[in-house]
């Protein structure tokens, strides 16, 4: 996805959203690649988590369904 965005979005705004089945705390392949490599911003990180991206490998602050608050992290992302 990163290669596609880089090749096809030069000079254009980009939005990525969907059920990624991933959290920033995932130590394997992480959604954070989209923010670090492409500079995309996550509104949850910026507005709710004080600009602090959760650290890979740290315990997940997972939400229930439905989420009890905005403080927990869901796997659905909007970047």
C-alpha positions in Angstrom: 0.0 0.0 0.0 2.9 2.4 0.8 4.4 1.8 -2.6 1.1 2.5 -4.3 0.4 5.7 -2.4 4.0 6.9 -3.1 3.6 6.2 -6.8 0.1 7.5 -7.4 -0.5 10.4 -5.0 2.4 12.9 -5.6 1.0 16.3 -4.9 -2.4 15.0 -3.8 -4.0 14.7 -0.4 -4.3 11.1 0.8 -6.8 9.5 3.2 -6.5 5.9 4.3 -9.3 4.3 6.3 -10.6 0.9 7.1 -10.6 -2.1 9.4 -6.8 -2.7 9.6 -7.0 -5.4 12.2 -3.9 -3.7 13.7 -3.0 -1.5 16.6 0.1 0.6 17.1 1.1 -1.7 20.0 1.5 -4.6 17.6 5.2 -5.5 17.6 4.9 -7.4 14.2 3.8 -5.3 11.2 2.3 -2.1 12.5 0.0 0.5 11.1 2.6 3.0 12.3 4.4 2.4 9.0 1.8 4.6 7.3 2.4 7.4 9.7 6.2 7.2 9.9 6.9 6.4 6.2 4.2 8.5 4.6 3.7 11.2 7.2 -0.1 10.4 7.5 -1.7 11.6 10.7 -4.1 9.6 12.9 -6.8 11.9 14.4 -7.2 9.6 17.4 -3.5 9.9 18.2 -3.6 13.7 17.7 -6.8 14.6 19.4 -7.5 11.9 22.0 -4.1 10.5 22.8 -2.3 13.9 23.1 -0.2 13.3 20.0 1.5 10.2 21.5 1.5 7.2 19.3 1.4 4.0 21.4 4.7 2.1 21.5 5.0 -1.1 19.6 5.3 -4.1 22.0 3.6 -2.3 24.8 0.3 -3.6 26.2 -2.7 -2.9 24.0 -5.4 -0.4 25.3 -8.0 -2.3 23.4 -11.7 -1.3 23.2 -14.7 -3.5 23.8 -17.6 -3.5 21.4 -19.0 -1.0 21.7 -16.1 1.0 23.0 -16.6 2.3 26.5 -14.7 5.6 25.8 -12.6 7.4 23.2 -9.4 6.6 25.2 -9.0 3.0 24.0 -7.6 2.1 20.6 -9.7 0.4 18.0 -8.4 -1.5 14.9 -10.5 0.7 12.6 -8.2 3.5 11.4 -8.6 6.9 9.7 -5.4 8.4 8.5 
